[in-house]
Amino acid sequence: MTDQNTTHFGFQTVPEADKAGMVHGVFTRVASKYDIMNDLMSMGIHRVWKDAMMDWLAPRPGQRLLDVAGGTGDVAFRFLKRAKTAEAVVCDMTQSMLIEGRKRADAERLSASLDWVVGDAMALPFADNSFDVYTISFGIRNVTRIADALTEAYRVLRPGGRLMVLEFSQIPNDMMQKAYDLYSFNVIPALGQLVAGDRDSYQYLVESIRKFPDQDSFAAMIRRAGFGQVKYRNLTMGIAALHSGWKV
């Protein structure tokens, strides 16, 4: 096989054609425990990060949001609570994640403003210029070809629309990065085994974080997809980062 038709699945090299199915398997297995594991892995800080995302995004009434890899609806719920009369579409490749999200939407009485669509970030099932805002949180590192997903984000946004990506990133301090790696590789897979009965899926998730581009490299990818005014903000010393871009 050549470099052109392989990619990484965590630290493994796999055929590009196989990755989506492998990622789908991971999230199908962890769907029922996904939200509780997010709280445990991040000690609840992922909620603070998502609120910071909403603060920078500043949702407005009447906007139409596409939340890709939106899974159980965390980001879409926050958006709708801040922007009355807004609409949101949650798109995810994993049906079982969307099922969990629908349960939460019913519980929070947000179902009327939400649609749930099974779809691939690299080939979105939506028309050009359909959305005011595109978000993806902790999902883009799982996409087989990140550049294709960013191109699709640009396509479905209306002129003047905004992209915002929340993703685990790299800590710019070597000692702190090493300490974080020790925690990630030793604690998170063990938690996955204990809580979700699935060590391997969480081993993959940890490895996928380390394979994701650093903040400046990812910002350059966003610019290459056509976005302007690209900026990023580090969260919790760079454990995660928010990237913003506009379709200008």
C-alpha positions in Angstrom: 0.0 0.0 0.0 1.1 3.6 -0.6 0.8 6.6 1.6 -2.0 7.8 -0.6 -4.4 5.1 0.5 -3.5 4.7 4.2 -4.3 6.8 7.2 -3.9 6.5 11.0 -6.3 4.9 13.4 -4.8 6.0 16.7 -1.2 4.8 16.4 -2.0 2.1 13.8 -1.7 2.6 10.0 -4.8 1.4 8.3 -6.3 1.5 4.8 -8.3 4.8 4.3 -11.3 2.7 3.3 -11.3 1.0 6.7 -11.1 3.9 9.0 -14.7 5.2 9.0 -16.0 1.7 9.8 -13.4 1.4 12.7 -14.4 4.8 14.1 -18.1 3.9 13.7 -17.4 0.7 15.7 -15.7 2.7 18.5 -18.7 5.1 18.9 -21.3 2.4 18.6 -19.7 0.6 21.4 -19.3 3.6 23.7 -22.6 5.4 22.9 -24.5 4.5 26.1 -21.6 5.6 28.3 -20.3 8.5 26.2 -21.6 11.4 28.3 -20.6 9.9 31.7 -17.2 9.1 30.3 -16.7 12.6 29.0 -17.4 13.9 32.6 -15.0 11.4 34.1 -12.2 11.8 31.6 -12.2 15.6 31.8 -13.3 15.9 35.4 -16.3 17.8 34.0 -14.1 20.4 32.3 -15.6 19.6 28.8 -18.7 21.4 30.0 -16.7 24.6 30.6 -15.0 24.3 27.2 -18.4 23.9 25.5 -19.7 27.0 27.3 -16.6 28.9 26.2 -17.4 27.8 22.7 -20.9 29.3 23.0 -19.5 32.5 24.5 -17.2 33.1 21.5 -19.8 31.9 19.0 -22.6 34.2 20.5 -25.6 32.4 19.0 -28.3 34.7 17.6 -32.1 34.1 17.3 -33.2 32.6 14.0 -29.8 31.1 13.1 -29.5 27.6 11.6 -26.8 25.4 13.1 -25.2 22.3 11.7 -23.5 20.4 14.5 -21.4 17.7 12.8 -20.2 14.6 14.8 -22.8 16.0 17.2 -23.6 12.7 18.8 -25.7 13.1 21.9 -26.5 16.8 21.2 -24.4 18.6 23.9 -23.4 21.5 21.7 -26.8 21.8 19.8 -28.6 22.0 23.1 -26.4 24.8 24.4 -26.9 26.7 21.1 -30.7 26.4 21.2 -30.9 27.5 24.8 -29.0 30.7 24.0 -30.7 31.5 20.7 -34.5 31.5 20.8 -36.2 30.6 17.5 -32.9 29.1 16.2 -32.8 25.7 14.6 -30.2 22.9 14.8 -29.4 19.8 12.8 -27.2 17.2 14.5 -25.3 15.1 12.0 -23.4 12.0 13.1 -22.2 8.8 11.3 -23.3 6.7 14.3 -27.0 6.0 14.7 -26.7 4.8 18.3 -25.2 8.2 19.3 -28.1 10.0 17.7 -30.5 7.7 19.5 -29.0 8.7 22.9 -29.2 12.4 21.8 -32.9 12.1 21.0 -33.6 10.7 24.4 -31.9 13.8 26.0 -33.7 16.2 23.6 -37.0 14.7 24.7 -36.1 15.1 28.3 -35.0 18.7 27.8 -38.0 19.6 25.6 -35.9 20.7 22.7 -37.1 18.2 20.1 -39.2 20.7 18.1 -36.1 22.7 17.2 -33.8 19.8 16.4 -33.3 17.4 13.5 -31.1 14.3 13.7 -29.4 13.1 10.5 -27.0 10.2 9.9 -24.3 11.5 7.7 -20.5 11.6 6.8 -18.5 14.8 7.6 -16.6 14.3 4.3 -19.9 14.1 2.2 -22.6 16.0 4.0 -26.2 15.3 2.8 -27.1 19.0 2.7 -27.3 21.7 0.0 -24.8 24.4 -0.6 -25.2 27.6 1.5 -27.7 25.9 4.0 -26.4 27.0 7.4 -25.4 30.0 9.4 -23.1 28.1 11.7 -21.1 24.9 11.5 -19.7 23.3 14.7 -17.8 20.2 15.3 -16.6 19.2 18.8 -14.1 16.4 19.5 -15.0 14.9 16.2 -12.8 16.2 13.5 -9.8 14.2 14.6 -11.8 11.0 13.9 -12.4 12.0 10.2 -10.5 10.1 7.6 -9.6 13.1 5.5 -9.8 16.3 7.6 -9.3 18.6 4.6 -12.4 17.1 2.9 -14.5 17.7 6.0 -13.4 21.4 6.1 -14.2 21.8 2.4 -17.7 20.4 3.1 -18.1 22.8 6.0 -17.3 25.7 3.7 -19.7 24.4 1.1 -22.7 24.1 3.3 -22.2 27.4 5.1 -23.9 30.5 3.8 -21.7 33.5 2.9 -20.9 35.2 6.2 -21.4 31.9 8.0 -19.1 30.7 10.7 -17.1 27.6 11.4 -16.1 26.7 15.0 -14.1 23.6 15.9 -13.5 22.4 19.5 -10.9 19.8 19.6 -8.2 18.3 21.9 -4.9 19.9 21.0 -1.3 20.1 22.1 0.1 21.8 25.3 2.8 24.2 24.3 4.9 23.3 27.4 6.8 20.0 27.1 6.8 19.1 30.8 3.1 19.7 31.1 2.4 17.7 27.9 4.4 14.8 29.3 2.3 14.9 32.5 -0.9 15.1 30.5 0.3 12.1 28.4 0.9 10.1 31.5 -2.6 10.7 32.7 -4.1 10.1 29.3 -2.4 6.8 28.5 -2.6 5.4 32.0 -5.9 6.6 33.4 -8.4 7.0 30.5 -8.2 3.5 29.0 -8.5 2.1 32.5 -11.6 4.2 33.1 -13.0 3.0 29.8 -12.6 -0.6 30.9 -14.2 0.1 34.3 -17.1 2.3 33.2 -17.8 1.2 29.6 -16.2 -2.3 29.7 -14.2 -1.2 26.7 -10.5 -0.4 27.1 -9.6 -0.5 23.4 -12.0 2.2 22.3 -10.6 4.6 24.8 -7.0 3.6 24.0 -7.8 4.7 20.4 -9.4 8.0 21.6 -6.2 8.9 23.5 -4.0 7.9 20.6 -6.1 9.9 18.2 -5.6 13.1 20.3 -1.8 12.7 20.0 -2.0 12.3 16.2 -4.1 15.5 15.7 -2.2 18.5 14.3 -1.1 21.3 16.6 -3.0 24.6 16.8 -1.1 26.5 14.1 -1.0 23.5 11.7 -4.8 23.0 12.0 -5.4 26.8 11.6 -3.5 26.6 8.3 -5.7 23.7 7.2 -8.8 25.8 7.9 -7.4 28.7 5.8 -6.6 26.3 2.9 -10.3 25.3 2.9 -11.2 28.9 2.0 -12.0 30.4 5.4 -11.0 33.9 6.4 -10.4 35.6 9.8 -9.1 32.2 11.2 -8.2 32.4 14.9 -7.8 30.0 17.8 -7.9 30.1 21.6 -6.3 27.6 23.9 -8.4 26.1 26.7 -6.9 24.8 29.9 -3.3 25.5 28.8 -3.9 23.9 25.3 -5.4 20.6 26.4 -8.2 21.7 24.0 -8.4 24.5 21.5 -11.2 26.5 19.8 -10.7 27.4 16.2 -12.9 29.9 14.4 -13.2 30.8 10.8 -15.6 32.7 8.5 -16.9 32.1 5.0 -16.1 35.5 3.6 
